[in-house]
Amino acid sequence: MKVDVLLGLQWGDEGKGKIVDVLTPEYEIVARFQGGPNAGHTLEFDGQKYVLRSVPSGIFQGNNKNIIGNGVVLDPALFKAEIEALEKTGHDLKKRLLISKKAHLILPTHCLLDACYESAKGNSKIGTTGKGIGPTYTDKVSRNGLRVGDILHNFDEKYEAIKSRHLQILTQYRFDASSLPSIEKKWFEGLAKLKEFEFVDSEHYINKASREGKKILAEGAQGTMLDIDFGSYPYVTSSNTIAAGACTGLGVPPSGIGEVYGIFKAYCTRVGSGPFPTELHDETGDLLRDNGHEYGSVTGRPRRCGWIDLVALRYAIMLDGVTQLIMMKSDVLDTFETIKACVAYEIDGKQVTDFPFDVENGIKPIYKEMKGWQTDMTKMTSEEQFPEAFRAYISFLEKELGVHISIISLGPDREQTIFRK
């Protein structure tokens, strides 16, 4: 049985958590393959709202297994807070959540280094969440990291060695590390909570399950345009958010990948710094933000908003090998008289449709305008109820992107989801 992959096609915040939750009954295993607690997946059902940081979004349905894969970076303190919040709502995760021994740990000093490095950039800040993600991946790549499996082998000695090295760096930057003891206290309390869960060799677990015919869904965080290699560098995250990241983040061979679900919003958003060709600095942008409640589920930061960018979407679909598209937040456009979609860029007087190396300077989006549907779709339960203008928008997108839109979301609740044949 091949592993299906679900990931975002824009700059994150596409609504992946909701769709993983909706699809979970079809799968026996849901595995998160990259990212850290800087990525928040919001789920709403039965009148409740949940925000997950590191726990896979398949945790709420059925008796399936959920795995935090080796490509994830994990902060024990934030993990403890997340688990305890879920336990208060009656969800016991100990029998259903497994953690890869090869997942890297975010240390207290990683968070300090994150703040230190961002401060040192001056006016060239990336817009990091300050959760220590970048420094943790840096240590991973430079072969200085600490992994979950190290908890079982001479942990204190390894921890102190890395902490000492980090403090030397902070001293060189003259960064105030006086908050470290209080951060460490919560971190070690989180480590004790982490030890209550089962650690596994996730690559063996997943491949064995695949051979046994079990259905597996790989869940990504952030979005394709934040990929460390192919995103809008340097304003990107520190991991591979594309479909190939599922192979390295879980130990799945390329031949083992099945369906690739690509999720996108009916418009565009971005958090933090970085290029955003279709960003709107006007009342329309404000209306998109207000209608879509566009504020970070973890950080609370307001998201930048703009029209859908089909140049970037085609690029993401190519990189990921998307087989099915899922459109989120279509209802946010319900009140607009006119809808716009960027179909090309104008660069130095020339029209281009391939996503360029530099998207930060000199790009003018070329838009196609369409008639809005001006209909409240949030209570619709079937495709037959769609207004004609919305059907035209769907057809236009499918023609431009070359992939069928199989699922459409009309609101945050799991019930506000329509499957298309």
ZIPE-V902382 format. One record per backbone hydrogen bond with DSSP energy under -0.5 kcal/mol. CO is the residue of the C=O (numbers start at 1). NH is the residue of the N-H. If there is no record, write none. Layout:
co->CO nh->NH
co->CO nh->NH
This chain:
co->2 nh->4
co->2 nh->216
co->3 nh->258
co->4 nh->218
co->5 nh->261
co->6 nh->220
co->7 nh->263
co->8 nh->224
co->10 nh->225
co->15 nh->19
co->16 nh->20
co->17 nh->21
co->18 nh->22
co->19 nh->23
co->20 nh->24
co->23 nh->26
co->24 nh->27
co->28 nh->65
co->29 nh->217
co->30 nh->67
co->31 nh->219
co->32 nh->69
co->35 nh->73
co->36 nh->39
co->38 nh->40
co->39 nh->41
co->40 nh->42
co->41 nh->52
co->43 nh->50
co->44 nh->414
co->45 nh->48
co->48 nh->45
co->50 nh->43
co->52 nh->41
co->56 nh->59
co->58 nh->61
co->61 nh->64
co->65 nh->30
co->66 nh->98
co->67 nh->32
co->67 nh->69
co->68 nh->100
co->69 nh->72
co->71 nh->35
co->72 nh->104
co->74 nh->76
co->74 nh->106
co->75 nh->79
co->76 nh->80
co->77 nh->81
co->78 nh->82
co->79 nh->83
co->80 nh->84
co->81 nh->85
co->82 nh->86
co->83 nh->87
co->84 nh->88
co->85 nh->89
co->86 nh->89
co->86 nh->91
co->87 nh->90
co->90 nh->92
co->91 nh->93
co->93 nh->96
co->93 nh->97
co->96 nh->66
co->96 nh->98
co->97 nh->198
co->98 nh->68
co->99 nh->200
co->100 nh->103
co->101 nh->149
co->103 nh->148
co->104 nh->74
co->105 nh->107
co->107 nh->110
co->107 nh->111
co->108 nh->112
co->109 nh->113
co->110 nh->114
co->111 nh->115
co->112 nh->116
co->113 nh->117
co->114 nh->118
co->115 nh->119
co->116 nh->120
co->117 nh->121
co->118 nh->121
co->119 nh->122
co->121 nh->124
co->122 nh->125
co->126 nh->273
co->132 nh->136
co->133 nh->137
co->134 nh->138
co->135 nh->139
co->136 nh->140
co->137 nh->141
co->138 nh->142
co->139 nh->144
co->139 nh->145
co->140 nh->143
co->146 nh->105
co->147 nh->150
co->148 nh->151
co->149 nh->152
co->150 nh->153
co->154 nh->158
co->155 nh->159
co->156 nh->160
co->157 nh->161
co->158 nh->162
co->159 nh->163
co->160 nh->164
co->161 nh->165
co->162 nh->166
co->163 nh->167
co->164 nh->168
co->165 nh->169
co->166 nh->170
co->167 nh->171
co->168 nh->172
co->169 nh->173
co->170 nh->175
co->171 nh->174
co->175 nh->177
co->177 nh->180
co->179 nh->183
co->180 nh->184
co->181 nh->185
co->182 nh->186
co->183 nh->187
co->184 nh->188
co->185 nh->189
co->186 nh->190
co->187 nh->191
co->188 nh->192
co->189 nh->193
co->190 nh->194
co->191 nh->195
co->193 nh->196
co->194 nh->197
co->198 nh->99
co->200 nh->101
co->200 nh->202
co->201 nh->204
co->201 nh->205
co->202 nh->206
co->203 nh->207
co->204 nh->208
co->205 nh->209
co->206 nh->210
co->207 nh->211
co->208 nh->212
co->209 nh->214
co->210 nh->213
co->215 nh->28
co->215 nh->29
co->216 nh->4
co->217 nh->31
co->217 nh->219
co->218 nh->6
co->218 nh->220
co->219 nh->33
co->223 nh->226
co->224 nh->227
co->225 nh->232
co->226 nh->237
co->227 nh->231
co->231 nh->233
co->232 nh->235
co->234 nh->236
co->239 nh->228
co->239 nh->241
co->242 nh->245
co->243 nh->246
co->243 nh->247
co->244 nh->247
co->244 nh->248
co->245 nh->249
co->246 nh->250
co->246 nh->252
co->247 nh->251
co->247 nh->252
co->249 nh->71
co->253 nh->256
co->254 nh->257
co->256 nh->3
co->259 nh->5
co->259 nh->261
co->260 nh->262
co->260 nh->323
co->260 nh->324
co->261 nh->7
co->261 nh->263
co->262 nh->326
co->263 nh->9
co->264 nh->328
co->268 nh->306
co->269 nh->11
co->270 nh->304
co->276 nh->279
co->278 nh->307
co->282 nh->286
co->283 nh->287
co->284 nh->288
co->285 nh->289
co->286 nh->290
co->287 nh->291
co->288 nh->292
co->289 nh->293
co->289 nh->294
co->290 nh->293
co->293 nh->295
co->294 nh->303
co->296 nh->300
co->301 nh->296
co->304 nh->270
co->305 nh->280
co->306 nh->268
co->308 nh->310
co->308 nh->342
co->309 nh->313
co->310 nh->314
co->311 nh->315
co->312 nh->316
co->313 nh->317
co->314 nh->318
co->315 nh->319
co->316 nh->320
co->317 nh->321
co->317 nh->322
co->324 nh->262
co->325 nh->406
co->325 nh->407
co->326 nh->264
co->326 nh->328
co->327 nh->409
co->328 nh->266
co->329 nh->332
co->330 nh->333
co->331 nh->334
co->333 nh->336
co->336 nh->374
co->337 nh->372
co->339 nh->370
co->340 nh->308
co->341 nh->343
co->341 nh->368
co->342 nh->310
co->344 nh->366
co->345 nh->347
co->345 nh->352
co->346 nh->364
co->347 nh->350
co->350 nh->347
co->352 nh->345
co->357 nh->359
co->362 nh->348
co->362 nh->364
co->363 nh->365
co->364 nh->346
co->365 nh->367
co->366 nh->343
co->366 nh->344
co->368 nh->341
co->370 nh->339
co->375 nh->377
co->377 nh->380
co->382 nh->385
co->383 nh->386
co->387 nh->390
co->387 nh->391
co->388 nh->392
co->389 nh->393
co->390 nh->394
co->391 nh->395
co->392 nh->396
co->393 nh->397
co->394 nh->398
co->395 nh->399
co->396 nh->400
co->397 nh->401
co->398 nh->402
co->404 nh->325
co->404 nh->406
co->406 nh->420
co->407 nh->327
co->408 nh->418
co->409 nh->330
co->412 nh->44
co->413 nh->416
co->415 nh->417
co->416 nh->410
co->418 nh->408
